Amino acid sequence: MHGELISLKDNDWLKRQKVAGQVVSSIHREIFNMMKGSASLFLSDLDTLAKDLISKNSCIPTFYKYKGFPSTICTSLNKELVHGFSNRKIKLDPGDVVKVDIGATFEGAIADCAFTYIYGKAKSQKHLELLISCQDSLNSSISLLKPGVKIGVIGNLIFNKGMSDGFGVITDYGGHGLDYNSLHSAPFISNKSREDEGITIQPGLSIAIEPMFVLGKNTRTRVMVDKWTVMTVDIGAHFEHSVTFDKDGNRHVISDHQLNAKDFC
């Protein structure tokens, strides 16, 4: 995506994107309750929930059929990091670490948001620490953003946070720009960068930021034979928010579900 033109958005985009963001946030809140309280839960239950809520709220599932992707949302289990299928009839076991990435499109505007859940009680305190560190890196990087700041502050904070907390930071994948009916547009948002790298943030910019951490220091990834699911050598976490700056330069966290990984403690 380097060298591609970046489309700055007007407030019509922002209004539409906020509708999609409310839908995505509501799905995450429902999934949170299911992860905390369901006696029996299948990955396909999450797909069904998302499909119903997206449709009922006049949105389109952004991921479905995107380059052939076969399910409504992405659900990635344990050592699956991202891009796993949500329509699989896999029953969750207590302590499973489940990354859920949801995209909804309203009148062409996209909200993209991921959260990492633990089903029931965590198997390890380290899993909880992994989730908290990854989400903290996302929220802290967002707090730095304003017009005039280089986009590299995101990757600089994410990488340093993960490393200082003792986790591996995935750099093969990262965040991205958002455009009308275009999920992955310029600029690429790296999870490792210098503070002075990249474009300068300005009004109208719309991006998705997505840190990915793993236990240990081995950050090797591989794509499974299904050509989608990305695997790591150990348990991983993935968080994501969509962020847009209005014409006055104000920052809007579009997918602000207000869920906290610390609630799994």
C-alpha positions in Angstrom: 0.0 0.0 0.0 3.0 2.3 0.1 2.8 5.2 -2.3 -1.0 4.8 -2.7 -3.3 7.8 -2.5 -5.1 8.3 0.9 -8.7 9.4 0.7 -9.7 11.9 3.4 -13.3 11.7 4.6 -16.0 14.3 5.2 -18.6 14.3 7.9 -21.0 12.3 5.8 -18.6 9.4 6.0 -18.3 9.9 9.8 -22.1 9.8 10.3 -22.4 6.6 8.3 -19.4 5.0 10.0 -20.8 5.7 13.4 -23.9 3.7 12.5 -21.7 0.8 11.5 -19.6 1.3 14.7 -22.7 1.1 16.9 -23.6 -2.2 15.3 -20.1 -3.7 15.7 -19.9 -2.5 19.3 -23.3 -4.1 20.2 -22.2 -7.4 18.8 -19.0 -7.3 20.8 -21.0 -6.6 24.0 -23.3 -9.5 23.3 -20.3 -11.8 22.6 -18.7 -10.7 25.9 -21.8 -11.8 27.8 -21.8 -15.1 26.0 -18.1 -15.7 26.8 -18.7 -15.0 30.5 -22.0 -16.8 31.0 -22.8 -19.5 28.4 -22.6 -23.1 29.6 -22.1 -24.3 26.0 -20.8 -22.2 23.1 -19.8 -22.9 19.5 -17.9 -20.6 17.2 -20.8 -20.8 14.8 -23.1 -19.3 17.5 -21.0 -16.1 17.2 -21.4 -16.1 13.4 -25.2 -16.5 13.7 -25.4 -13.6 16.3 -23.3 -11.3 14.1 -25.2 -12.1 10.9 -28.5 -11.4 12.6 -27.6 -8.1 14.3 -25.8 -6.8 11.2 -28.8 -7.5 9.0 -31.4 -6.2 11.5 -29.5 -2.9 11.7 -29.5 -2.3 7.9 -25.8 -3.0 7.5 -23.7 -5.4 5.4 -21.2 -7.9 6.9 -17.9 -6.4 5.6 -15.9 -9.6 5.7 -18.4 -12.0 4.1 -17.2 -12.9 0.5 -14.3 -10.3 0.8 -11.8 -11.9 -1.5 -13.8 -15.1 -1.0 -13.9 -15.1 2.8 -16.6 -17.6 3.8 -18.0 -16.4 7.1 -19.6 -13.3 8.6 -16.9 -12.4 11.1 -13.4 -13.7 11.9 -13.0 -16.0 15.0 -9.5 -17.2 15.7 -8.9 -19.8 18.4 -5.9 -20.0 20.7 -2.8 -20.3 18.4 -4.9 -19.0 15.5 -4.1 -15.3 15.4 -6.4 -13.8 12.8 -8.7 -14.6 9.9 -10.2 -17.8 11.3 -13.7 -18.8 10.1 -16.6 -18.2 12.4 -19.0 -20.6 10.8 -17.1 -23.7 12.1 -19.1 -26.0 14.4 -16.3 -26.0 17.1 -17.4 -26.2 20.7 -15.3 -23.9 23.0 -13.5 -25.3 26.0 -13.1 -23.3 29.2 -10.0 -21.1 29.0 -10.0 -20.9 25.2 -8.6 -17.6 23.9 -10.8 -16.4 21.1 -10.0 -13.4 18.9 -13.2 -12.0 17.3 -12.9 -9.5 14.5 -16.1 -7.8 13.2 -16.7 -5.5 10.3 -20.0 -3.8 9.4 -20.7 -1.6 6.4 -23.4 1.1 6.4 -24.0 2.9 3.1 -20.4 2.2 2.1 -18.8 3.3 5.4 -16.9 0.6 7.3 -16.4 0.0 11.1 -13.8 -2.6 11.9 -13.1 -3.8 15.4 -11.5 -6.8 17.2 -11.4 -8.0 20.7 -9.8 -11.0 22.4 -12.0 -13.0 24.8 -11.4 -15.8 27.2 -14.2 -18.3 27.4 -15.0 -18.9 31.1 -12.0 -19.0 33.4 -8.5 -18.4 32.1 -6.1 -21.3 32.0 -3.1 -19.1 32.9 -2.5 -15.7 34.5 -0.2 -15.1 31.6 -3.1 -15.2 29.2 -4.8 -12.4 31.1 -1.6 -10.4 31.1 -1.3 -10.9 27.4 -4.8 -9.6 26.7 -4.4 -6.6 29.0 -1.1 -5.6 27.6 -2.3 -5.8 24.0 -5.5 -3.8 24.7 -3.5 -1.2 26.6 -1.2 -0.7 23.7 -4.2 0.0 21.4 -5.8 2.5 23.8 -2.5 4.2 24.6 -1.6 4.6 20.9 -5.0 6.1 20.1 -4.5 8.6 22.9 -1.4 10.0 21.1 -3.2 10.7 17.9 -4.1 14.2 16.7 -3.5 16.2 13.5 0.1 17.1 13.0 1.4 13.8 14.6 3.2 11.2 12.5 1.4 7.9 12.1 4.6 6.1 13.2 3.8 6.9 16.9 1.3 4.0 16.7 3.8 1.3 15.8 6.4 2.8 18.1 4.2 2.6 21.2 2.7 -0.8 20.3 6.1 -2.4 19.8 7.7 -0.9 22.8 4.7 -1.8 25.0 4.7 -5.4 23.9 8.4 -5.9 24.3 8.6 -4.2 27.7 5.8 -6.4 29.0 7.6 -9.5 27.7 5.5 -10.4 24.8 6.3 -10.9 21.1 4.8 -8.3 18.7 3.5 -9.5 15.4 4.8 -7.2 12.6 3.8 -9.4 9.6 0.3 -7.9 9.9 -1.0 -4.5 11.1 -3.7 -1.8 10.7 -4.9 -0.1 7.6 -6.9 2.8 6.1 -10.6 2.6 5.6 -12.5 3.8 2.5 -15.9 3.5 0.9 -16.6 -0.2 0.4 -12.8 -0.8 0.7 -11.7 -2.6 3.9 -7.9 -2.4 3.4 -6.8 0.9 1.9 -3.8 3.1 2.5 -2.0 3.8 4.7 -0.6 0.6 6.2 -0.4 1.0 10.0 2.7 -1.0 11.2 3.0 -2.5 14.6 6.7 -1.5 14.6 7.9 1.9 13.5 9.7 5.0 14.5 7.8 8.0 15.9 8.8 10.1 13.0 7.8 7.6 10.3 4.9 7.7 7.9 2.2 10.2 7.0 1.2 13.1 9.1 -2.3 12.8 10.6 -4.8 15.3 9.3 -8.5 16.0 9.4 -10.5 13.4 7.4 -8.1 10.5 8.0 -9.9 7.2 8.8 -7.8 4.2 10.0 -8.0 0.9 11.8 -5.3 0.2 14.4 -4.7 -3.5 15.3 -1.9 -4.6 17.7 -1.2 -8.3 17.9 0.8 -9.9 20.7 1.9 -13.5 21.4 3.3 -15.3 24.4 7.1 -15.6 24.2 9.3 -14.0 21.6 8.7 -16.3 18.6 6.6 -14.1 16.3 6.7 -16.4 13.2 3.4 -16.7 11.4 2.1 -19.1 8.8 -1.2 -19.3 6.8 -3.1 -22.6 7.0 -4.2 -24.6 4.0 -7.6 -22.9 4.1 -5.6 -19.9 2.7 -7.0 -17.6 5.4 -6.3 -18.7 9.0 -3.0 -17.2 10.4 -1.2 -19.4 13.0 1.4 -18.5 15.6 3.6 -20.8 17.6 1.9 -19.8 20.9 -1.3 -18.2 22.2 -1.9 -14.7 20.7 -4.1 -11.7 21.2 -5.6 -9.2 18.8 -7.3 -5.9 19.5 -8.6 -3.3 17.0 -10.4 0.0 16.8 -11.5 2.2 13.9 -10.5 5.8 14.4 -11.6 8.8 12.3 -10.7 12.5 12.5 -13.5 14.9 11.5 -13.0 18.1 9.5 -12.0 20.0 12.6 -9.4 17.4 13.6 -11.4 15.9 16.4 -10.6 12.2 17.1 -13.5 9.7 17.0 -13.2 6.1 18.2 -15.8 4.6 16.0 -16.1 1.2 17.5 -16.0 2.2 21.2 -17.6 -0.8 22.9 -16.0 0.1 26.2 -15.1 -3.5 27.0 -12.1 -4.1 29.1 -9.8 -7.2 29.0 -9.3 -6.8 32.8 -12.9 -8.0 33.3 -11.6 -11.5 32.6 -9.5 -11.4 35.7 
